Amino acid sequence: MKLGFSASCLALFVLTAVTPMASATSDGALVLRNVTIVNVERGRLEPRRDVVIVGDRIVGIQAGGTVQAPKQGRVLDGNGRFLMPGLWDFHVHVFSAPGEEDFALPLYILNGITGVRDAGALRTLPEQQSVAAAIERGERVGPRLVLAGALIDGPPGSWPGQMVAASPDEGRQRVRDSKAAGWGFIKSYSLLSEPTYLAIADEARRQRLPLYGHIPESVRLQTAVAAGHRSIEHFGRVTQACASEERAMISANAQALKAPEPFPALMAVMMGHNGRTLQSWDGERCAAVVKRLASAGVAVMPSLMVSDFYLGKDPAADDPRMRSVPSAVRAQWREGDWRRQQIPPELLAQAPKSVALDWRTFKIAHDAGVTMLAGTDAAFANPFLFHGYTLHDELARYVEAGLTPQQALLTATVNPGRFLARRDLAGRVSIRQRADLVLLDGNPLEDIGAIRRIHAVVANGRLFDRAALDSLLRDVEERAAR
């Protein structure tokens, strides 16, 4: 016997009857029938379930096949497929080039990524907010956008468009300016001096703006932790902090930043740091470092896939993912990148050992309870770090480094919601959660590669079945080929 909707579901139907729903199913409900819910948090499956979505929320979960088809809306039969929370990529640059978002945003949906944190852009905050609002209204295809690109660097600045602070007073003012502009996060960058960074951290705390980003090269990791740094972007500084020579390396960096031309001086000094880290990395010291991170609640965004670029592990020219990249960007990627060109051969020869040490330290940190936030650094400005696709590689790499598939999935589902303190984005398939979901043809708790086998995506309540996803891909590839 089929059951009707519960009273709470019916009430929500009444409420949404007068509110247009930003969904491909128009007004009414979306029912995902006979799915196997993937409980990522507990690492278990919940088979034979019907999931009811109204608007942008999950409003009901019942035994499989018991929910009546709504008069308006749509039913998608899962046939036992695996329904998991939508994925997050917690470090992307969607706006790093003119028009980049037009290609990037659909690719995230195509790959089951329903939320991203944008960590720095060449566009104004109002421009970015306009795109985010269009997605929220269902007028544009794309993931949920967390805009976190209020980036402050030391002089002369590492990238165009950054705010630059040459003193503690300037650092405080940049934070106040960011708050006035409407930013919700402050991102620190590599060239800041320690006094300026500490002033930024203090002002961010006063303004109630979470501080995250690069730990400046003149600042020790434990100093950043004590200052209230919320998430460390990129893993290398954790590995370096496990080396007994960390203090000496940071001191050398600080001296280099005082040079008339600080950027090349710093690069010259840092060329020797990989070798010093390899030689002086210490297991006992590392255990203390990661314990401190875990106790302080400092998260880490590892971006382990970035190393492939420096190792020269470029995708083949006929890699299908290349077809989603505009032809001009593809050509630029193939010409080479200044960051890789300036690395001397002896350092490149050392790179595999450094990467292996990062993996080892990553596993130690994870096992010590450090929160990991999956991110890729995807951007047109970062060759071969593909929007959408690279997150799948990143999670597979975590498994290669020793995590279970469930542990890897937590970094891209449960952990981002906790970091953002969003109870409605908790990385669960449950009532009252935002309807950000992925329907898979395989069990991701057994095989992390199953996240690539996508049957459908629900983003903010909007359904993209396989045909719709294929249409998105065709459109991006056709535009990229022009």
C-alpha positions as CSV (number, residue, x, y, z in Angstrom):
1,M,0.0,0.0,0.0
2,K,1.4,3.4,-1.0
3,L,1.4,6.1,1.6
4,G,0.7,9.8,0.9
5,F,2.8,12.7,2.0
6,S,3.1,13.3,5.8
7,A,1.3,16.4,7.3
8,S,4.6,18.3,7.4
9,C,5.2,17.6,3.7
10,L,1.6,18.7,2.9
11,A,2.1,21.9,4.8
12,L,5.3,22.6,2.8
13,F,3.3,22.0,-0.4
14,V,0.9,24.7,0.6
15,L,3.7,27.1,1.4
16,T,5.4,26.6,-1.9
17,A,2.2,26.8,-3.9
18,V,2.5,30.6,-3.9
19,T,6.3,30.7,-4.1
20,P,7.9,29.9,-7.5
21,M,10.5,27.2,-7.1
22,A,13.9,27.5,-8.8
23,S,13.9,23.9,-10.1
24,A,13.8,22.1,-13.4
25,T,10.6,20.4,-12.1
26,S,8.7,23.7,-12.0
27,D,6.1,24.0,-9.2
28,G,5.6,21.0,-7.0
29,A,7.7,18.2,-5.6
30,L,10.6,16.2,-6.8
31,V,10.6,12.6,-5.6
32,L,13.7,10.4,-5.8
33,R,12.2,7.0,-5.6
34,N,13.8,3.8,-4.5
35,V,17.3,5.1,-3.8
36,T,20.1,3.8,-1.5
37,I,21.0,6.7,0.8
38,V,24.7,7.0,1.5
39,N,25.2,8.1,5.1
40,V,28.7,9.5,4.8
41,E,29.0,10.6,8.4
42,R,28.3,7.1,9.7
43,G,29.8,5.2,6.8
44,R,26.7,3.1,6.1
45,L,24.0,2.5,3.5
46,E,20.2,3.0,3.9
47,P,18.6,1.1,1.1
48,R,15.1,1.4,-0.4
49,R,14.2,5.0,0.4
50,D,12.0,7.6,-1.3
51,V,13.3,11.1,-0.8
52,V,10.9,14.0,-1.2
53,I,12.1,17.5,-2.1
54,V,10.1,20.7,-2.1
55,G,11.8,23.9,-3.2
56,D,15.4,23.7,-2.0
57,R,14.8,21.4,1.0
58,I,14.5,17.7,1.7
59,V,11.0,17.5,3.3
60,G,10.5,13.7,3.6
61,I,12.1,10.3,3.6
62,Q,10.0,7.2,3.5
63,A,10.2,3.5,2.6
64,G,11.0,2.9,-1.0
65,G,8.0,2.9,-3.3
66,T,5.6,4.3,-0.8
67,V,5.4,7.9,-1.8
68,Q,2.6,8.8,-4.3
69,A,3.6,10.6,-7.4
70,P,2.8,14.3,-7.0
71,K,0.2,15.9,-9.3
72,Q,2.8,18.5,-10.2
73,G,6.5,17.9,-10.1
74,R,8.6,14.9,-11.1
75,V,9.5,11.4,-10.0
76,L,13.0,10.1,-10.8
77,D,13.3,6.3,-10.2
78,G,16.7,5.6,-8.7
79,N,16.4,1.8,-9.2
80,G,18.6,1.3,-6.1
81,R,21.3,3.8,-7.1
82,F,23.3,5.5,-4.4
83,L,22.2,9.0,-3.2
84,M,24.8,10.9,-1.4
85,P,25.2,14.6,-0.3
86,G,26.5,16.9,-2.9
87,L,30.3,17.5,-3.0
88,W,32.2,20.7,-2.1
89,D,35.4,22.0,-3.6
90,F,36.6,24.3,-0.9
91,H,39.3,26.1,-2.8
92,V,38.6,27.3,-6.4
93,H,39.1,30.5,-8.4
94,V,36.0,30.8,-10.6
95,F,36.6,34.4,-11.5
96,S,40.4,34.4,-12.2
97,A,39.9,35.3,-15.9
98,P,37.3,37.2,-17.9
99,G,34.3,35.0,-18.6
100,E,35.8,32.0,-16.7
101,E,32.6,31.5,-14.7
102,D,30.6,30.8,-17.9
103,F,32.7,27.6,-18.4
104,A,33.5,26.7,-14.8
105,L,30.1,26.8,-13.1
106,P,28.3,24.2,-15.2
107,L,31.3,21.9,-14.9
108,Y,30.9,21.7,-11.1
109,I,27.3,20.6,-11.4
110,L,28.3,18.1,-14.1
111,N,30.7,16.6,-11.6
112,G,28.4,16.4,-8.6
113,I,29.9,19.4,-6.9
114,T,27.0,21.5,-5.5
115,G,29.1,23.9,-3.4
116,V,32.4,25.8,-3.8
117,R,34.4,28.3,-1.8
118,D,35.9,30.9,-4.1
119,A,39.3,31.8,-2.6
120,G,40.2,34.9,-4.7
121,A,39.1,36.6,-7.9
122,L,39.8,39.4,-10.3
123,R,36.2,40.6,-10.2
124,T,34.5,42.9,-7.7
125,L,32.4,41.5,-4.9
126,P,29.2,42.9,-6.3
127,E,29.9,41.2,-9.6
128,Q,30.5,37.9,-7.8
129,Q,27.4,38.4,-5.6
130,S,25.3,38.9,-8.8
131,V,26.4,35.6,-10.1
132,A,25.8,33.8,-6.8
133,A,22.3,35.3,-6.6
134,A,21.4,34.3,-10.1
135,I,22.4,30.7,-9.2
136,E,20.3,30.9,-6.0
137,R,17.3,32.0,-8.0
138,G,17.7,29.2,-10.5
139,E,18.4,31.6,-13.3
140,R,21.9,30.3,-13.8
141,V,23.5,26.8,-13.6
142,G,26.1,26.5,-11.0
143,P,27.0,25.4,-7.4
144,R,26.4,27.2,-4.2
145,L,29.0,30.0,-4.0
146,V,30.8,30.9,-0.8
147,L,32.7,34.1,-1.7
148,A,35.9,34.3,0.3
149,G,38.3,36.3,-1.8
150,A,39.2,39.3,0.4
151,L,42.9,38.6,-0.2
152,I,45.6,40.7,1.6
153,D,49.2,40.3,0.7
154,G,52.5,42.1,1.5
155,P,54.2,44.4,-1.0
156,P,54.5,44.2,-3.9
157,G,51.7,41.6,-4.1
158,S,51.8,38.2,-5.7
159,W,48.8,38.6,-8.1
160,P,47.0,41.4,-9.8
161,G,44.0,42.8,-7.9
162,Q,45.1,41.9,-4.4
163,M,44.9,44.3,-1.5
164,V,48.4,45.0,-0.2
165,A,49.4,45.9,3.3
166,A,52.9,47.1,4.1
167,S,52.4,47.8,7.8
168,P,50.3,46.7,10.7
169,D,48.1,49.9,10.4
170,E,47.6,49.2,6.7
171,G,46.7,45.6,7.5
172,R,44.0,46.6,10.0
173,Q,42.6,49.1,7.5
174,R,42.4,46.5,4.8
175,V,40.4,44.3,7.1
176,R,38.0,47.1,8.0
177,D,37.7,48.0,4.3
178,S,36.8,44.4,3.6
179,K,34.2,44.3,6.3
180,A,32.6,47.5,4.9
181,A,32.6,46.1,1.4
182,G,30.6,43.1,2.6
183,W,33.2,40.3,2.6
184,G,32.6,37.5,5.1
185,F,36.2,36.1,5.3
186,I,39.7,37.5,5.2
187,K,42.4,35.6,3.3
188,S,46.1,36.1,4.2
189,Y,48.8,35.6,1.6
190,S,52.4,34.8,1.3
191,L,54.4,38.1,1.3
192,L,52.9,39.6,4.5
193,S,55.4,40.4,7.3
194,E,54.8,38.8,10.7
195,P,53.8,42.1,12.4
196,T,51.3,43.0,9.6
197,Y,49.9,39.5,9.6
198,L,49.4,39.5,13.4
199,A,47.6,42.9,13.1
200,I,45.4,41.5,10.4
201,A,44.6,38.5,12.5
202,D,43.7,40.7,15.5
203,E,41.5,43.0,13.5
204,A,39.8,40.1,11.8
205,R,38.9,38.8,15.2
206,R,37.6,42.2,16.3
207,Q,35.5,42.4,13.1
208,R,34.3,38.9,13.5
209,L,35.7,37.8,10.1
210,P,37.2,34.3,10.0
211,L,40.9,34.4,8.9
212,Y,42.1,31.7,6.5
213,G,44.6,31.4,3.6
214,H,48.3,31.0,3.1
215,I,50.4,31.2,6.2
216,P,52.8,34.0,5.2
217,E,56.3,32.8,4.5
218,S,57.6,35.0,7.4
219,V,55.3,33.4,10.0
220,R,55.8,30.1,11.7
221,L,52.8,27.7,11.7
222,Q,52.5,27.7,15.5
223,T,52.3,31.5,15.4
224,A,49.5,31.4,12.9
225,V,47.6,28.9,15.0
226,A,47.9,31.1,18.1
227,A,46.7,34.1,16.1
228,G,43.4,32.3,15.2
229,H,44.1,31.2,11.7
230,R,41.0,29.1,10.8
231,S,42.1,27.1,7.8
232,I,45.5,26.6,6.2
233,E,45.4,26.6,2.4
234,H,47.8,24.0,0.9
235,F,49.6,21.4,2.8
236,G,53.3,22.2,2.4
237,R,53.5,24.4,5.5
238,V,52.3,21.6,7.7
239,T,55.1,19.4,6.5
240,Q,57.6,22.2,6.9
241,A,56.5,22.7,10.5
242,C,57.4,19.1,11.2
243,A,61.1,19.9,10.4
244,S,63.5,21.0,13.1
245,E,64.8,23.7,10.8
246,E,61.4,25.4,10.4
247,R,62.4,28.4,12.5
248,A,65.6,28.9,10.5
249,M,63.8,28.7,7.2
250,I,61.1,31.2,8.3
251,S,63.8,33.6,9.5
252,A,65.5,33.4,6.2
253,N,62.3,34.2,4.4
254,A,61.7,37.2,6.7
255,Q,65.1,38.6,5.8
256,A,64.5,38.1,2.1
257,L,61.2,40.0,2.3
258,K,63.2,43.1,3.4
259,A,65.2,43.1,0.2
260,P,64.7,45.9,-2.4
261,E,63.1,43.3,-4.7
262,P,61.4,41.0,-2.1
263,F,59.7,38.5,-4.4
264,P,62.7,37.3,-6.3
265,A,64.8,37.3,-3.1
266,L,62.2,35.2,-1.4
267,M,62.0,32.7,-4.3
268,A,65.8,32.3,-4.3
269,V,65.8,31.6,-0.5
270,M,62.9,29.2,-0.7
271,M,64.6,27.0,-3.4
272,G,66.6,25.3,-0.7
273,H,63.7,24.7,1.7
274,N,62.5,21.4,0.3
275,G,65.9,19.8,0.9
276,R,66.1,21.2,4.4
277,T,62.6,20.0,5.2
278,L,63.4,16.5,3.9
279,Q,66.6,16.4,5.9
280,S,65.2,17.7,9.2
281,W,61.6,16.3,9.2
282,D,61.0,14.6,12.6
283,G,58.2,12.2,13.5
284,E,58.0,13.2,17.1
285,R,57.9,16.9,16.3
286,C,55.3,16.2,13.7
287,A,53.0,14.4,16.2
288,A,53.2,17.5,18.4
289,V,52.5,19.9,15.5
290,V,49.4,18.1,14.2
291,K,48.1,17.6,17.8
292,R,48.3,21.3,18.2
293,L,46.4,21.9,15.0
294,A,43.7,19.4,16.0
295,S,43.3,20.9,19.5
296,A,43.0,24.4,18.1
297,G,40.4,23.3,15.6
298,V,42.5,24.6,12.7
299,A,41.5,23.0,9.4
300,V,43.7,22.3,6.4
301,M,42.9,22.5,2.7
302,P,45.5,20.0,1.3
303,S,45.2,20.5,-2.5
304,L,47.5,17.5,-3.1
305,M,46.8,17.4,-6.8
306,V,48.7,20.7,-7.2
307,S,51.9,18.7,-7.0
308,D,51.2,17.0,-10.4
309,F,51.8,20.3,-12.1
310,Y,55.2,20.7,-10.6
311,L,56.1,17.1,-11.3
312,G,55.2,17.6,-15.0
313,K,52.3,15.1,-14.8
314,D,50.3,16.9,-17.5
315,P,47.3,15.3,-19.0
316,A,47.5,14.2,-22.6
317,A,46.4,16.6,-25.3
318,D,43.4,14.4,-26.1
319,D,42.3,14.1,-22.5
320,P,38.5,14.6,-22.7
321,R,38.6,17.2,-19.9
322,M,40.6,19.5,-22.2
323,R,37.6,19.9,-24.4
324,S,35.9,21.9,-21.7
325,V,38.7,24.4,-21.5
326,P,38.6,27.3,-24.0
327,S,41.0,26.9,-26.8
328,A,43.0,30.1,-25.9
329,V,43.4,28.8,-22.3
330,R,44.5,25.4,-23.6
331,A,47.2,27.0,-25.8
332,Q,48.4,29.1,-22.9
333,W,48.7,26.0,-20.7
334,R,50.7,24.2,-23.3
335,E,53.1,27.1,-23.6
336,G,54.3,26.6,-20.1
337,D,54.0,28.4,-16.8
338,W,56.6,30.7,-15.1
339,R,56.2,28.9,-11.8
340,R,57.4,25.7,-13.3
341,Q,60.0,27.2,-15.5
342,Q,61.9,28.9,-12.7
343,I,62.4,25.6,-10.8
344,P,66.0,24.3,-11.2
345,P,66.6,20.7,-12.3
346,E,68.0,19.7,-8.9
347,L,64.8,20.8,-7.2
348,L,62.7,19.0,-9.7
349,A,64.7,15.8,-9.0
350,Q,63.9,16.2,-5.3
351,A,60.2,16.8,-5.9
352,P,59.0,13.2,-5.7
353,K,60.5,12.7,-2.3
354,S,58.9,16.0,-1.1
355,V,55.5,14.9,-2.4
356,A,55.8,11.5,-0.7
357,L,56.6,13.3,2.6
358,D,53.6,15.5,2.2
359,W,51.4,12.4,1.7
360,R,52.9,10.8,4.8
361,T,52.4,14.0,6.9
362,F,48.8,14.3,5.5
363,K,47.9,10.9,6.8
364,I,49.5,11.6,10.2
365,A,47.6,14.8,10.5
366,H,44.3,13.2,9.5
367,D,44.7,10.4,11.9
368,A,45.5,12.9,14.7
369,G,42.1,14.5,14.1
370,V,43.0,17.5,12.0
371,T,39.9,18.6,9.9
372,M,40.6,18.3,6.2
373,L,38.7,20.4,3.6
374,A,38.9,19.0,0.1
375,G,40.0,21.7,-2.4
376,T,41.7,21.8,-5.8
377,D,42.9,25.4,-6.6
378,A,41.1,25.0,-9.9
379,A,41.5,28.0,-12.1
380,F,42.3,29.0,-15.7
381,A,45.4,30.6,-14.1
382,N,46.5,27.2,-12.7
383,P,47.3,24.9,-15.7
384,F,45.6,21.4,-15.7
385,L,43.7,22.0,-12.5
386,F,40.3,21.5,-14.1
387,H,37.1,23.1,-12.8
388,G,34.9,20.2,-11.5
389,Y,36.9,17.2,-12.6
390,T,40.0,17.7,-10.4
391,L,38.0,17.3,-7.2
392,H,37.5,13.6,-8.1
393,D,41.2,13.2,-8.5
394,E,41.8,15.0,-5.3
395,L,39.6,12.6,-3.3
396,A,41.2,9.6,-5.0
397,R,44.5,10.9,-4.0
398,Y,43.4,11.0,-0.3
399,V,42.6,7.4,-0.6
400,E,46.0,6.7,-2.2
401,A,47.6,8.5,0.7
402,G,45.9,6.1,3.2
403,L,42.3,7.3,3.9
404,T,39.3,5.1,3.4
405,P,36.7,6.2,0.9
406,Q,34.4,7.3,3.7
407,Q,37.1,9.4,5.2
408,A,37.9,11.0,1.9
409,L,34.2,11.8,1.3
410,L,33.9,13.5,4.7
411,T,36.4,16.1,3.5
412,A,34.1,17.1,0.7
413,T,30.7,16.8,2.4
414,V,30.4,16.9,6.2
415,N,33.5,18.9,7.0
416,P,32.8,22.0,4.8
417,G,29.3,22.4,6.3
418,R,30.8,22.2,9.8
419,F,33.5,24.7,8.9
420,L,30.9,27.1,7.7
421,A,28.6,26.4,10.7
422,R,25.8,25.7,8.3
423,R,23.4,23.2,9.9
424,D,21.4,23.1,6.7
425,L,24.5,22.0,4.7
426,A,25.6,19.3,7.1
427,G,26.6,16.7,4.5
428,R,23.6,14.5,5.2
429,V,20.7,13.2,3.2
430,S,18.0,14.0,5.8
431,I,14.9,16.1,6.4
432,R,15.4,19.9,6.5
433,Q,18.7,19.7,4.8
434,R,19.3,21.8,1.6
435,A,18.6,19.6,-1.4
436,D,22.2,19.3,-2.7
437,L,22.5,15.7,-3.8
438,V,24.3,13.4,-6.2
439,L,22.8,10.1,-7.5
440,L,25.5,7.6,-8.4
441,D,25.7,4.3,-10.3
442,G,28.1,2.8,-7.7
443,N,28.7,2.7,-4.0
444,P,31.3,5.4,-3.1
445,L,31.9,3.9,0.4
446,E,33.5,0.9,-1.4
447,D,35.1,2.7,-4.3
448,I,35.9,6.4,-4.4
449,G,35.9,6.2,-8.1
450,A,32.1,5.8,-8.0
451,I,31.8,9.6,-7.6
452,R,32.6,9.8,-11.3
453,R,29.7,7.7,-12.3
454,I,26.9,10.2,-11.9
455,H,23.3,9.5,-12.9
456,A,21.7,12.7,-11.7
457,V,22.5,15.8,-9.6
458,V,20.2,17.9,-7.5
459,A,21.5,21.4,-6.8
460,N,19.5,23.7,-4.5
461,G,16.5,21.6,-5.3
462,R,17.0,21.8,-9.1
463,L,17.2,18.4,-10.8
464,F,19.7,17.7,-13.5
465,D,19.1,14.2,-14.9
466,R,21.7,12.4,-17.1
467,A,20.3,13.9,-20.2
468,A,20.5,17.4,-18.7
469,L,24.1,16.8,-17.6
470,D,25.0,15.6,-21.0
471,S,23.5,18.7,-22.5
472,L,25.5,20.9,-20.1
473,L,28.7,19.2,-21.2
474,R,27.9,19.5,-24.9
475,D,27.2,23.2,-24.5
476,V,30.5,23.9,-22.6
477,E,32.6,21.9,-25.1
478,E,31.0,23.7,-28.1
479,R,31.7,27.1,-26.6
480,A,35.2,26.1,-25.6
481,A,36.0,25.0,-29.2
482,R,35.2,28.4,-30.6
